[in-house]
Amino acid sequence: MTAVLTFVNSAAAANSSTGTTAAVEEGFVKGVVTYMVMDNLEVKPMSTISSITLLNEFNVQNVRSLKEKIVVLGVDEGLKLLKASLECKTVLTSIFLGVTGA
């Protein structure tokens, strides 16, 4: 992989020594927005339209067949995600559902 990344210094982190925090509008996450993380770790802002588009893209005929899974993301899971992201394209499925794939 050869991609140039830019470090975005958080103002909240810079002010942590003074005990003050400020709303930060830099970087990828903007304000109060819900994001959807895909199995290949692609991150997209979540909206009704994007959800419907995703259901159509995966040819979901019955939304009752979908299941919500709440997961805990700690250091161990983060390391597993990092390792899986280098080995497969179905990162979330392999880590949180235990299904190995491509």
BELNOR-V656850 format. One line per field, one symbol per residue. phi: phi as a letter, one per 20 degrees, with the letter a starting at -180 (. if undefined). psi: psi as a letter, one per 40 degrees, with the letter a starting at -180 (. if undefined). burial: + if it has 16 or more other C-alpha atoms within 10 Angstrom, else -. A space follows every 10 residues. Layout:
phi = ???
psi = ???
burial = ???
This chain:
phi = .cceddedfe ffffeffend ccfddcnfed lecedddefe mfdcfebfff ffgffffelf ecffeecece cdddffffff fffffedbdd ffffeedmde bf
psi = hghhihhhhh ddddeddeei iihhfiadhh agihihhide ehhihhiddd dddddddefh dheeeiihhh ihgadddddd dddddedieg dddddeeehi a.
burial = ---------+ ---------- ---------- ---------- ---------- ---------- ---------- ---------+ +--++---++ ++++++---- --
